[in-house]
Amino acid sequence: MLDNGNFVLYNSDRKVMWQSFDHPTNTILPGQRLTPGQVLFSSVSATDDSTGIFRLIMQQDGWLVQYPVQTPYLAPYAYYTEGAVGGGNNVTLNLDNDGRLYLLNSTMKIKDLTTGGNPTQNQYLMKIDVDGIFRVYSHSLDQGNLSVIWASTRDRCSPKGICGLNGYCTQFDDKIKCECLPGFDYVNPSDWTAGCERNFTTESCKAEGGEVKYYNMRQVFSTSWENDSYAFVKTDTQNECEQSCLVDCNCEAALFKDSQCSKQKLPLRYGRQDTTVSNLEALVKVGILGSIPVYKDDGVRETKKKELRKDILAVSISLIIFAFLVLLVTGILIQKSHAWVYRKLNENKNLQLNEEIALRAFSYIELEQATSGFTEELGRGAFGTVFKGTLADNQKVVAVKRLENVSDTEHKEFQTEMEVIGKTHHRNLIRLLGYCQDGSKRLLVYEYMNNGSLADILFTQEKQLTWIERINIVRDIARGLGYLHEECETQIIHCDIKPQNILMDAQFLAKISDFGLAKLLKQDQTRTYTGIRGTKGYVAPEWYRKFPVTVKADVYSFGIVLFELICQRKAVDWSLPADEAILEEWVYDCLKVNELGKLVGTEEVDSIQLERMVKVGIWCIQDEPSLRPSMKKVLLMLEGTVEIPTPPSPKSFLSSV
């Protein structure tokens, strides 16, 4: 380790074999150069130095340029450029001991970016920060503090993508804030770069007869966005642009400027507040209840707005009075109901539930009657058989799972497991409604999913999913697993992620089922379940090797399901040619030879998105568990928030078993 911070590896002849100065990450130290083709990447956060969302490259043409990650090296994507015309193709970025940052070619200095300081009192470094701006820092040797002496820009909203997808940047003085489009909420409120997602469920954009339904248009003032339009329409007014987007089911947003209506599909990218762009309006399609009025002109629109305000005020007052009366009556009824419930609980010696359990305890007779004697079977899996049922008291349709080979635990221990599962609440997890513990009989009652399992849809020719639907399902599964692994009060490893355990609701929202049940199985069943050798399936290698199992086993299974969703086929299909039969090996081979189009056949998909999905999947199925990303990192990679390095070969161990 040299005094200048360069870590050097020598051979026996003192020849430099490798040095860290040749492989910069996010920082340049004095005496170090950024040579043509080298790239600096920002970090994910101040505490996580993984690859972030911005990059600084010394281009081969002699220009120093900044881009967001996952974009081509083209001018429309650049947000900072520095150089000189005719500077040459051998230009480097240099930092001297006095803090002077400059561009230099083989014969002369092209441009000074900083003026330099006192090298005897201060030490210097240049770094591309988390926010995408690169700065020169001075470290005072006397006072010990670190201060910024130069920054590539003072406009902190200039880095494209600082607010993620569907978000836009606003700056007040030296502070920025990310706002979401109307109808959108933060994906992660503590991480603005994760962007925004819809806070409403999308519906068909037209009702019967062609009437516009479910949506209206909302304005976003004084903002600029990447114009990635799929259609242009000449319109005289903004209202005409709004109506043109409303009646177009493909249109999710529009940019209106100078009688030009640019129709857009989501997500919108690179949004920022920009008062310099005059006469530009961003229009976003947002879900509402009921039909959408069509306005003839601005005068009529304003009149209808005033009438609507009066109507809303009158209705609001009436509703407040009505709500007060309802609350009063409801409070009395709830108080009486609680008294009755407590009496019944005290009478039933077999039902001693902890106060934290929000699950309903059923008797075996209740569930036997609800399922008509367990006659309508919905499915069968490793943990038991699922039957369709209807509860007698409220006619709610449910799914009743009759567990098999359950461990012979004590009454309290089983209730403790139910408490853990009952506390899990996430939109991508099947909701547990109740349970039954009657002697040796153990049953669980879940919400009913009327679209069945993902396997029923994915592996049926008549029910092919679109590319967008498959992408959404992948993200749903990732969010559900991320919750189980990192956000639950008690961490849960699913142990059996596969399409049969992914259920679909009426809106094709994917929900994970059978989570948390591995704890209830006997040891001999667990060994039987994991002792399947030589089968190319969803089981991670560590199960076969008797190694300790962590959440990374679920990550492996997720990777296999991801490949199945991409290719719409099973992980192992011996009816296909030998080089395609094992899905994970075929996918990796296609990536190596840059022929990913084979995976989707003639279907038209986003090639960049396809490559991102494939790389994520290959990282997930790495043989070594520590190489697999966490589900939180998986979701960030799927969203395009972080750059995905080229993965190594997954090295399937089953080929040698």
C-alpha positions as CSV (number, residue, x, y, z in Angstrom):
1,M,0.0,0.0,0.0
2,L,1.7,3.2,-1.2
3,D,1.5,6.5,0.6
4,N,-0.7,7.9,-2.2
5,G,-3.4,5.2,-1.5
6,N,-2.4,3.0,-4.4
7,F,-2.6,-0.8,-3.6
8,V,0.1,-2.5,-5.7
9,L,0.9,-6.1,-6.4
10,Y,4.5,-6.8,-7.6
11,N,6.2,-10.0,-8.9
12,S,9.6,-11.2,-7.8
13,D,11.2,-8.8,-10.2
14,R,9.4,-5.8,-8.6
15,K,7.3,-5.5,-11.8
16,V,3.8,-4.2,-11.2
17,M,1.3,-7.0,-11.9
18,W,-1.8,-5.2,-10.7
19,Q,-2.6,-1.9,-9.0
20,S,-5.8,-0.4,-7.7
21,F,-5.3,2.9,-9.4
22,D,-6.0,1.1,-12.7
23,H,-9.4,0.0,-11.4
24,P,-11.2,3.0,-10.0
25,T,-14.7,2.6,-8.5
26,N,-16.2,5.9,-7.3
27,T,-13.1,7.9,-6.4
28,I,-9.9,9.4,-7.9
29,L,-7.0,10.1,-5.6
30,P,-4.0,12.5,-6.4
31,G,-1.7,10.9,-8.9
32,Q,-4.5,8.7,-10.3
33,R,-6.0,9.1,-13.8
34,L,-9.3,8.2,-15.4
35,T,-8.2,6.9,-18.8
36,P,-10.3,6.6,-22.0
37,G,-13.0,4.0,-21.5
38,Q,-12.8,3.9,-17.7
39,V,-16.0,4.6,-15.7
40,L,-16.7,5.7,-12.2
41,F,-20.0,4.6,-10.6
42,S,-21.8,6.2,-7.7
43,S,-22.7,4.2,-4.6
44,V,-26.1,3.0,-3.7
45,S,-26.1,5.0,-0.5
46,A,-23.7,6.6,2.0
47,T,-23.4,3.2,3.8
48,D,-23.6,0.9,0.8
49,D,-20.8,1.1,-1.8
50,S,-22.5,-1.3,-4.3
51,T,-23.0,0.1,-7.8
52,G,-25.5,2.9,-7.8
53,I,-27.5,4.6,-10.6
54,F,-25.0,7.2,-12.0
55,R,-21.7,6.9,-13.9
56,L,-18.9,9.2,-15.1
57,I,-17.0,8.1,-18.2
58,M,-13.9,9.4,-19.9
59,Q,-15.0,8.7,-23.4
60,Q,-12.7,7.6,-26.3
61,D,-13.6,10.8,-28.2
62,G,-12.0,12.9,-25.5
63,W,-15.1,14.1,-23.7
64,L,-15.8,13.6,-20.0
65,V,-19.6,12.7,-19.7
66,Q,-22.1,11.7,-17.0
67,Y,-25.0,9.4,-17.7
68,P,-27.5,7.4,-15.7
69,V,-26.8,3.6,-15.6
70,Q,-28.6,1.3,-18.0
71,T,-28.6,3.9,-20.8
72,P,-26.6,4.1,-24.1
73,Y,-23.6,6.5,-24.4
74,L,-25.6,8.9,-26.4
75,A,-26.1,12.7,-26.1
76,P,-29.9,12.6,-25.1
77,Y,-29.0,10.7,-22.0
78,A,-26.0,12.8,-20.8
79,Y,-26.5,15.3,-18.0
80,Y,-22.9,16.6,-17.8
81,T,-20.2,17.1,-20.4
82,E,-16.8,18.6,-20.4
83,G,-14.0,18.7,-23.0
84,A,-12.9,20.6,-26.0
85,V,-13.5,20.3,-29.7
86,G,-10.4,18.7,-31.3
87,G,-9.0,17.6,-27.9
88,G,-8.1,14.2,-29.3
89,N,-8.8,10.6,-28.5
90,N,-6.3,10.1,-25.8
91,V,-7.6,12.4,-23.1
92,T,-7.4,11.6,-19.4
93,L,-8.9,13.1,-16.3
94,N,-6.2,13.8,-13.7
95,L,-6.0,15.0,-10.1
96,D,-2.8,16.5,-8.7
97,N,-1.6,16.7,-5.0
98,D,-2.8,20.3,-4.8
99,G,-6.4,19.4,-5.7
100,R,-6.1,20.6,-9.3
101,L,-8.5,18.5,-11.5
102,Y,-7.9,18.8,-15.3
103,L,-8.2,17.1,-18.7
104,L,-5.0,16.2,-20.4
105,N,-4.1,14.6,-23.8
106,S,-0.8,13.2,-24.8
107,T,0.6,16.6,-25.7
108,M,-1.1,19.4,-23.6
109,K,-3.5,20.3,-20.9
110,I,-6.9,20.8,-22.4
111,K,-8.9,22.3,-19.5
112,D,-8.6,23.0,-15.8
113,L,-11.7,22.1,-13.8
114,T,-10.3,23.4,-10.5
115,T,-7.6,25.8,-9.6
116,G,-5.9,23.8,-6.9
117,G,-4.9,24.6,-3.3
118,N,-2.3,24.0,-0.7
119,P,-0.9,20.4,-0.7
120,T,1.0,20.8,2.5
121,Q,-2.0,21.6,4.6
122,N,-4.7,19.6,2.9
123,Q,-5.3,16.3,1.2
124,Y,-7.6,16.0,-1.8
125,L,-9.9,13.4,-3.5
126,M,-12.5,13.5,-6.3
127,K,-15.6,11.4,-5.9
128,I,-18.9,10.8,-7.8
129,D,-21.4,11.0,-5.0
130,V,-24.7,9.1,-4.4
131,D,-26.6,12.0,-5.9
132,G,-24.8,11.7,-9.2
133,I,-22.7,14.9,-8.9
134,F,-18.9,14.5,-8.8
135,R,-17.0,16.7,-6.3
136,V,-13.5,17.5,-5.2
137,Y,-13.0,17.3,-1.5
138,S,-10.3,18.8,0.7
139,H,-9.3,17.2,4.0
140,S,-7.7,19.6,6.4
141,L,-4.7,18.1,8.1
142,D,-4.9,20.7,10.9
143,Q,-8.7,20.7,11.7
144,G,-9.4,17.1,10.4
145,N,-12.6,18.1,8.6
146,L,-13.7,17.3,5.0
147,S,-15.1,20.0,2.8
148,V,-16.3,20.4,-0.8
149,I,-14.1,22.8,-2.8
150,W,-15.6,22.2,-6.2
151,A,-18.7,20.4,-7.7
152,S,-19.6,19.6,-11.3
153,T,-22.9,21.5,-10.9
154,R,-25.0,23.3,-8.3
155,D,-28.2,22.1,-9.9
156,R,-28.8,19.0,-7.8
157,C,-31.8,18.0,-9.9
158,S,-29.6,17.8,-13.1
159,P,-28.6,14.1,-12.6
160,K,-31.1,12.2,-14.7
161,G,-33.1,9.6,-12.7
162,I,-32.3,11.0,-9.2
163,C,-36.0,10.5,-8.4
164,G,-36.4,7.1,-10.1
165,L,-39.3,6.1,-12.4
166,N,-42.5,8.2,-12.3
167,G,-40.9,10.7,-9.9
168,Y,-39.7,14.3,-10.5
169,C,-37.1,16.4,-8.7
170,T,-37.7,19.8,-7.1
171,Q,-35.0,22.0,-5.6
172,F,-35.3,24.7,-3.0
173,D,-32.0,26.5,-2.2
174,D,-29.5,23.6,-1.9
175,K,-32.0,20.9,-1.0
176,I,-34.0,18.6,-3.3
177,K,-37.2,16.7,-2.9
178,C,-38.7,14.0,-5.0
179,E,-42.4,14.2,-5.8
180,C,-44.5,11.4,-7.3
181,L,-46.9,11.8,-10.3
182,P,-50.6,12.2,-9.4
183,G,-52.0,8.8,-8.6
184,F,-48.5,7.4,-7.5
185,D,-46.8,6.7,-4.2
186,Y,-43.2,6.1,-3.3
187,V,-42.0,2.5,-3.8
188,N,-39.8,3.1,-0.8
189,P,-40.3,6.4,1.2
190,S,-36.8,6.2,2.6
191,D,-35.2,5.8,-0.8
192,W,-36.4,8.3,-3.4
193,T,-34.3,6.8,-6.2
194,A,-36.6,3.7,-6.1
195,G,-39.2,5.8,-7.8
196,C,-43.0,5.7,-7.6
197,E,-45.7,3.2,-8.4
198,R,-49.4,3.5,-9.0
199,N,-51.6,3.7,-5.8
200,F,-54.7,2.4,-7.7
201,T,-55.6,-0.8,-9.6
202,T,-55.7,-0.4,-13.3
203,E,-59.0,-1.2,-15.1
204,S,-60.1,-1.5,-18.7
205,C,-60.0,2.0,-20.0
206,K,-63.4,1.7,-21.8
207,A,-66.8,0.5,-20.7
208,E,-69.4,-1.1,-23.0
209,G,-70.3,1.0,-25.9
210,G,-66.9,2.8,-26.0
211,E,-67.6,5.2,-23.1
212,V,-64.5,6.5,-21.3
213,K,-64.5,5.1,-17.8
214,Y,-62.4,4.8,-14.6
215,Y,-59.9,7.5,-15.5
216,N,-59.4,11.3,-15.8
217,M,-56.3,13.4,-16.5
218,R,-54.2,15.3,-14.0
219,Q,-51.7,18.0,-14.7
220,V,-48.2,18.3,-13.5
221,F,-47.0,21.9,-13.9
222,S,-43.6,23.2,-14.9
223,T,-41.8,19.8,-15.2
224,S,-39.7,18.3,-18.0
225,W,-39.5,14.6,-18.8
226,E,-37.8,12.3,-21.3
227,N,-40.1,12.4,-24.4
228,D,-40.3,8.8,-25.3
229,S,-43.6,9.1,-27.2
230,Y,-45.2,6.4,-29.3
231,A,-47.6,8.8,-31.1
232,F,-48.0,12.5,-31.9
233,V,-51.3,14.2,-32.3
234,K,-51.9,17.8,-33.5
235,T,-54.4,19.5,-31.1
236,D,-55.6,23.0,-30.6
237,T,-56.1,22.9,-26.9
238,Q,-54.9,21.0,-23.8
239,N,-58.4,19.6,-23.4
240,E,-58.2,17.9,-26.8
241,C,-54.9,16.3,-25.8
242,E,-56.5,15.0,-22.6
243,Q,-59.4,13.5,-24.4
244,S,-57.2,12.0,-27.0
245,C,-55.2,10.2,-24.3
246,L,-58.3,9.1,-22.3
247,V,-59.9,7.3,-25.3
248,D,-56.6,5.6,-26.2
249,C,-56.1,2.5,-24.0
250,N,-52.3,2.5,-24.8
251,C,-51.9,6.1,-23.6
252,E,-50.9,6.4,-19.9
253,A,-49.6,10.0,-20.0
254,A,-49.1,12.9,-22.5
255,L,-46.9,15.9,-22.9
256,F,-48.6,19.0,-24.4
257,K,-46.7,21.9,-25.9
258,D,-47.3,24.3,-28.8
259,S,-50.3,22.3,-30.1
260,Q,-48.3,19.1,-30.1
261,C,-49.7,16.2,-28.0
262,S,-47.1,13.5,-27.4
263,K,-48.6,10.3,-26.1
264,Q,-46.5,8.3,-23.6
265,K,-46.5,4.9,-21.9
266,L,-45.3,4.6,-18.3
267,P,-42.9,4.8,-16.7
268,L,-42.0,8.4,-17.2
269,R,-38.3,9.0,-16.7
270,Y,-35.9,11.9,-15.8
271,G,-38.6,14.1,-14.4
272,R,-37.6,17.5,-12.8
273,Q,-39.1,20.8,-12.1
274,D,-38.2,23.1,-14.9
275,T,-39.6,26.6,-15.1
276,T,-37.6,27.4,-18.2
277,V,-39.7,25.1,-20.3
278,S,-42.7,27.3,-21.2
279,N,-46.1,26.1,-22.4
280,L,-45.3,22.5,-21.5
281,E,-47.9,20.5,-19.6
282,A,-47.4,16.9,-18.4
283,L,-50.8,15.1,-18.3
284,V,-51.2,11.8,-16.4
285,K,-54.0,9.3,-16.6
286,V,-55.3,8.7,-13.0
287,G,-58.0,6.2,-11.8
288,I,-61.3,7.5,-10.5
289,L,-64.6,6.1,-9.5
290,G,-67.4,6.5,-12.1
291,S,-67.4,7.9,-15.6
292,I,-65.3,10.9,-16.7
293,P,-67.0,14.1,-17.9
294,V,-66.0,15.4,-21.3
295,Y,-65.6,19.2,-21.3
296,K,-66.4,21.3,-24.4
297,D,-64.3,24.4,-23.4
298,D,-62.6,26.1,-20.4
299,G,-65.7,28.1,-19.5
300,V,-67.9,25.0,-19.3
301,R,-65.2,23.3,-17.4
302,E,-65.0,26.0,-14.8
303,T,-68.8,26.1,-14.3
304,K,-69.0,22.4,-13.8
305,K,-66.1,22.6,-11.3
306,K,-68.0,25.2,-9.2
307,E,-71.2,23.1,-9.4
308,L,-69.2,20.1,-8.4
309,R,-67.7,21.9,-5.4
310,K,-71.2,22.8,-4.1
311,D,-72.4,19.3,-4.5
312,I,-69.4,17.9,-2.8
313,L,-69.9,20.3,0.2
314,A,-73.5,19.3,0.6
315,V,-72.8,15.7,0.4
316,S,-69.8,15.9,2.7
317,I,-71.9,17.6,5.5
318,S,-74.6,14.9,5.1
319,L,-72.0,12.2,5.2
320,I,-70.4,13.6,8.4
321,I,-73.7,13.6,10.2
322,F,-74.6,10.2,9.0
323,A,-71.1,8.8,9.9
324,F,-71.4,10.2,13.4
325,L,-74.7,8.4,14.0
326,V,-73.3,5.2,12.5
327,L,-70.2,5.4,14.8
328,L,-72.4,5.9,17.8
329,V,-74.6,2.9,17.1
330,T,-71.6,0.8,16.0
331,G,-69.7,1.6,19.3
332,I,-72.7,0.4,21.3
333,L,-73.0,-2.8,19.3
334,I,-69.2,-3.5,19.4
335,Q,-69.2,-3.1,23.2
336,K,-72.0,-5.6,23.5
337,S,-70.4,-7.9,21.0
338,H,-67.1,-7.9,22.9
339,A,-68.8,-8.7,26.1
340,W,-70.5,-11.7,24.4
341,V,-67.2,-12.9,22.8
342,Y,-65.3,-12.8,26.1
343,R,-68.1,-14.8,27.8
344,K,-67.8,-17.5,25.0
345,L,-64.0,-17.6,25.3
346,N,-64.2,-18.2,29.0
347,E,-66.7,-21.0,28.4
348,N,-64.5,-22.8,25.8
349,K,-61.5,-24.3,27.7
350,N,-59.9,-25.5,24.4
351,L,-59.7,-22.0,23.0
352,Q,-57.0,-20.2,24.9
353,L,-55.7,-17.7,22.4
354,N,-53.1,-15.0,23.0
355,E,-54.5,-11.5,22.7
356,E,-52.1,-10.7,19.8
357,I,-53.6,-13.5,17.5
358,A,-56.1,-12.0,15.1
359,L,-57.1,-15.3,13.6
360,R,-60.4,-17.1,13.9
361,A,-60.4,-20.6,15.5
362,F,-62.7,-23.0,13.7
363,S,-64.0,-26.4,14.8
364,Y,-63.4,-29.4,12.6
365,I,-67.2,-29.8,12.2
366,E,-67.5,-26.2,10.9
367,L,-64.9,-26.7,8.2
368,E,-66.2,-30.2,7.3
369,Q,-69.6,-28.6,6.7
370,A,-68.1,-25.6,4.9
371,T,-66.3,-27.9,2.4
372,S,-69.3,-30.3,2.1
373,G,-67.2,-33.1,3.5
374,F,-64.0,-32.0,1.8
375,T,-65.3,-32.9,-1.6
376,E,-64.2,-30.1,-4.0
377,E,-60.4,-30.4,-4.2
378,L,-58.5,-27.4,-5.4
379,G,-55.0,-28.8,-5.3
380,R,-52.5,-31.0,-3.5
381,G,-49.0,-30.2,-2.4
382,A,-46.1,-31.1,0.0
383,F,-48.0,-29.8,3.0
384,G,-51.5,-31.3,2.4
385,T,-54.6,-31.0,0.3
386,V,-56.6,-27.8,-0.4
387,F,-60.4,-27.8,-0.6
388,K,-62.9,-25.1,-1.6
389,G,-65.4,-24.1,1.0
390,T,-68.1,-21.5,2.0
391,L,-68.4,-20.3,5.6
392,A,-71.9,-20.7,6.9
393,D,-72.1,-17.4,8.8
394,N,-71.1,-15.0,6.1
395,Q,-71.1,-17.1,2.9
396,K,-67.5,-16.1,2.3
397,V,-65.7,-18.4,-0.1
398,V,-62.4,-19.8,1.4
399,A,-59.7,-22.3,0.7
400,V,-59.2,-24.9,3.5
401,K,-55.9,-26.6,3.7
402,R,-55.9,-29.9,5.5
403,L,-52.3,-30.4,6.8
404,E,-50.7,-33.9,6.6
405,N,-47.9,-35.3,8.6
406,V,-48.0,-32.4,11.0
407,S,-45.5,-32.5,13.9
408,D,-47.1,-33.7,17.2
409,T,-46.6,-30.4,19.0
410,E,-48.3,-29.1,22.1
411,H,-51.4,-27.0,21.8
412,K,-49.6,-23.8,22.8
413,E,-46.7,-24.4,20.4
414,F,-49.1,-24.8,17.4
415,Q,-50.9,-21.6,18.5
416,T,-47.5,-19.8,18.6
417,E,-46.8,-20.8,15.0
418,M,-50.2,-19.6,14.0
419,E,-49.5,-16.3,15.7
420,V,-46.3,-15.8,13.6
421,I,-48.1,-16.6,10.4
422,G,-51.1,-14.6,11.3
423,K,-49.0,-11.4,11.9
424,T,-47.8,-11.4,8.2
425,H,-49.8,-8.9,6.2
426,H,-48.7,-8.0,2.7
427,R,-50.5,-7.6,-0.6
428,N,-48.4,-10.3,-2.2
429,L,-49.0,-12.9,0.5
430,I,-52.1,-15.1,0.8
431,R,-54.0,-14.0,3.9
432,L,-54.5,-16.6,6.6
433,L,-58.1,-16.2,8.0
434,G,-58.1,-18.9,10.7
435,Y,-57.2,-22.4,11.7
436,C,-58.5,-25.5,13.3
437,Q,-56.8,-27.6,16.0
438,D,-59.0,-30.5,16.9
439,G,-57.1,-33.4,18.4
440,S,-54.6,-34.5,15.8
441,K,-56.4,-32.7,13.0
442,R,-54.8,-29.4,11.8
443,L,-56.4,-27.2,9.2
444,L,-55.7,-23.7,7.9
445,V,-58.3,-21.4,6.3
446,Y,-57.1,-19.0,3.6
447,E,-58.7,-16.4,1.4
448,Y,-59.9,-17.9,-1.9
449,M,-58.1,-17.0,-5.1
450,N,-60.4,-17.5,-8.0
451,N,-57.7,-17.5,-10.7
452,G,-55.9,-20.5,-9.3
453,S,-52.2,-21.0,-9.3
454,L,-49.6,-19.5,-11.6
455,A,-48.8,-23.0,-12.8
456,D,-52.4,-23.4,-14.0
457,I,-52.0,-20.3,-16.2
458,L,-48.3,-20.3,-17.2
459,F,-48.2,-23.9,-18.4
460,T,-51.6,-23.8,-20.2
461,Q,-51.5,-22.9,-23.9
462,E,-55.0,-21.4,-23.8
463,K,-54.0,-18.9,-21.0
464,Q,-50.9,-17.2,-22.3
465,L,-49.7,-14.2,-20.3
466,T,-48.4,-11.0,-21.9
467,W,-44.9,-9.8,-21.3
468,I,-46.1,-6.9,-19.1
469,E,-48.2,-9.3,-17.0
470,R,-45.3,-11.6,-16.5
471,I,-43.0,-8.8,-15.5
472,N,-45.6,-7.6,-12.9
473,I,-45.9,-11.2,-11.5
474,V,-42.1,-11.4,-11.1
475,R,-42.1,-8.2,-9.1
476,D,-45.1,-9.3,-7.0
477,I,-43.3,-12.5,-6.0
478,A,-40.1,-10.6,-5.3
479,R,-42.0,-8.1,-3.0
480,G,-43.7,-11.0,-1.2
481,L,-40.4,-12.8,-0.6
482,G,-38.7,-9.6,0.4
483,Y,-41.3,-9.1,3.1
484,L,-40.9,-12.6,4.5
485,H,-37.1,-12.4,4.5
486,E,-36.5,-8.8,5.8
487,E,-39.7,-7.2,7.1
488,C,-41.5,-9.8,9.2
489,E,-41.1,-9.7,13.0
490,T,-39.9,-13.3,12.7
491,Q,-38.0,-14.1,9.6
492,I,-39.7,-16.7,7.4
493,I,-38.0,-19.0,4.9
494,H,-40.6,-20.3,2.5
495,C,-38.6,-23.4,1.4
496,D,-41.0,-24.3,-1.5
497,I,-41.2,-21.4,-4.0
498,K,-42.7,-22.7,-7.3
499,P,-45.6,-21.7,-9.6
500,Q,-48.0,-24.1,-7.8
501,N,-47.5,-22.0,-4.7
502,I,-48.0,-18.7,-6.4
503,L,-51.8,-17.9,-6.5
504,M,-53.5,-15.3,-8.6
505,D,-56.4,-13.1,-7.5
506,A,-59.1,-11.6,-9.8
507,Q,-56.8,-8.7,-10.9
508,F,-53.9,-11.1,-11.6
509,L,-52.1,-9.9,-8.5
510,A,-49.6,-12.7,-7.6
511,K,-49.7,-13.9,-3.9
512,I,-47.3,-16.4,-2.2
513,S,-49.0,-19.3,-0.4
514,D,-47.8,-22.0,2.0
515,F,-45.3,-19.6,3.7
516,G,-44.3,-20.5,7.2
517,L,-45.6,-24.1,7.0
518,A,-42.2,-25.8,6.9
519,K,-42.0,-25.3,10.7
520,L,-45.1,-27.5,11.2
521,L,-43.7,-30.6,9.3
522,K,-42.2,-33.7,10.9
523,Q,-38.5,-34.1,10.5
524,D,-38.9,-37.3,8.4
525,Q,-41.1,-35.4,6.0
526,T,-38.6,-32.6,5.7
527,R,-35.9,-35.1,4.8
528,T,-38.2,-36.8,2.3
529,Y,-39.0,-33.5,0.7
530,T,-35.4,-32.4,0.4
531,G,-33.9,-35.7,-0.4
532,I,-34.9,-35.7,-4.1
533,R,-31.7,-36.2,-6.0
534,G,-31.0,-35.8,-9.7
535,T,-34.1,-33.8,-10.5
536,K,-33.8,-30.4,-12.1
537,G,-36.3,-28.4,-10.1
538,Y,-36.6,-25.6,-7.7
539,V,-34.5,-26.9,-4.8
540,A,-31.3,-25.0,-4.0
541,P,-28.0,-27.0,-4.0
542,E,-27.5,-26.6,-0.3
543,W,-30.5,-28.8,0.5
544,Y,-28.9,-31.7,-1.3
545,R,-25.5,-31.1,0.4
546,K,-27.0,-31.0,3.9
547,F,-25.6,-27.5,4.3
548,P,-27.4,-24.9,6.5
549,V,-30.4,-23.4,4.7
550,T,-30.9,-19.7,4.7
551,V,-33.2,-17.3,2.8
552,K,-30.9,-17.6,-0.1
553,A,-32.6,-21.0,-0.8
554,D,-35.7,-19.1,-1.6
555,V,-33.7,-16.7,-3.8
556,Y,-32.6,-19.8,-5.9
557,S,-36.1,-21.0,-6.3
558,F,-37.2,-17.5,-7.3
559,G,-34.6,-17.5,-10.1
560,I,-36.0,-20.7,-11.5
561,V,-39.6,-19.4,-11.4
562,L,-38.3,-16.2,-13.1
563,F,-36.9,-18.2,-16.0
564,E,-40.2,-20.1,-16.3
565,L,-42.1,-16.8,-16.5
566,I,-39.7,-15.4,-19.2
567,C,-39.9,-18.5,-21.4
568,Q,-43.4,-19.6,-20.5
569,R,-42.3,-23.2,-20.0
570,K,-41.3,-25.6,-17.3
571,A,-37.8,-25.7,-15.8
572,V,-37.3,-29.3,-17.1
573,D,-38.9,-30.4,-20.3
574,W,-37.3,-33.6,-21.9
575,S,-39.6,-33.3,-25.0
576,L,-37.4,-30.4,-26.2
577,P,-33.9,-30.8,-27.8
578,A,-31.2,-31.8,-25.3
579,D,-29.6,-28.4,-25.3
580,E,-32.9,-26.8,-24.3
581,A,-34.3,-29.4,-21.9
582,I,-32.8,-27.9,-18.8
583,L,-34.1,-24.3,-18.7
584,E,-31.4,-22.7,-16.5
585,E,-28.6,-24.0,-18.7
586,W,-30.3,-23.0,-21.9
587,V,-30.9,-19.5,-20.6
588,Y,-27.3,-19.1,-19.6
589,D,-26.1,-20.4,-23.0
590,C,-28.4,-17.9,-24.8
591,L,-26.9,-15.0,-22.7
592,K,-23.3,-16.1,-23.5
593,V,-23.9,-16.0,-27.3
594,N,-26.2,-12.9,-27.1
595,E,-29.2,-14.7,-28.5
596,L,-31.8,-14.0,-25.8
597,G,-34.5,-13.6,-28.4
598,K,-34.7,-17.4,-28.6
599,L,-36.1,-17.4,-25.1
600,V,-39.3,-15.5,-26.1
601,G,-39.6,-16.8,-29.7
602,T,-41.6,-14.4,-31.9
603,E,-43.0,-12.4,-29.0
604,E,-42.1,-8.7,-29.1
605,V,-40.5,-7.7,-25.8
606,D,-38.2,-4.9,-24.5
607,S,-34.7,-6.3,-25.3
608,I,-33.1,-4.3,-22.5
609,Q,-35.7,-5.4,-20.0
610,L,-35.3,-9.0,-21.1
611,E,-31.5,-8.9,-20.6
612,R,-32.0,-7.4,-17.2
613,M,-34.5,-10.1,-16.2
614,V,-32.1,-12.9,-17.4
615,K,-29.1,-11.5,-15.6
616,V,-31.1,-11.2,-12.4
617,G,-32.2,-14.8,-12.7
618,I,-28.7,-16.1,-13.3
619,W,-27.4,-14.3,-10.2
620,C,-30.3,-15.8,-8.2
621,I,-29.3,-19.4,-9.1
622,Q,-25.6,-19.2,-8.4
623,D,-24.3,-22.4,-6.9
624,E,-22.7,-20.5,-4.0
625,P,-25.5,-19.0,-1.7
626,S,-23.4,-16.0,-0.8
627,L,-23.2,-14.9,-4.4
628,R,-27.0,-14.7,-4.7
629,P,-28.5,-11.3,-4.0
630,S,-31.0,-10.5,-1.3
631,M,-34.6,-10.2,-2.4
632,K,-34.4,-6.4,-1.7
633,K,-31.4,-6.2,-4.1
634,V,-33.3,-8.4,-6.6
635,L,-36.2,-6.0,-6.7
636,L,-33.9,-3.0,-7.2
637,M,-32.3,-4.8,-10.1
638,L,-35.7,-5.7,-11.6
639,E,-36.8,-2.1,-11.4
640,G,-33.6,-0.9,-13.2
641,T,-32.5,1.1,-10.2
642,V,-29.1,-0.5,-9.9
643,E,-26.8,-1.8,-12.6
644,I,-26.5,-5.5,-13.0
645,P,-23.0,-6.9,-13.5
646,T,-22.6,-9.8,-16.0
647,P,-23.1,-12.9,-13.9
648,P,-20.8,-15.9,-13.9
649,S,-21.8,-19.4,-14.9
650,P,-24.3,-20.8,-12.4
651,K,-22.4,-24.1,-12.5
652,S,-25.3,-26.5,-12.0
653,F,-24.2,-29.1,-9.4
654,L,-26.9,-31.5,-10.5
655,S,-25.0,-32.4,-13.6
656,S,-22.4,-34.1,-11.5
657,V,-24.8,-35.8,-9.1
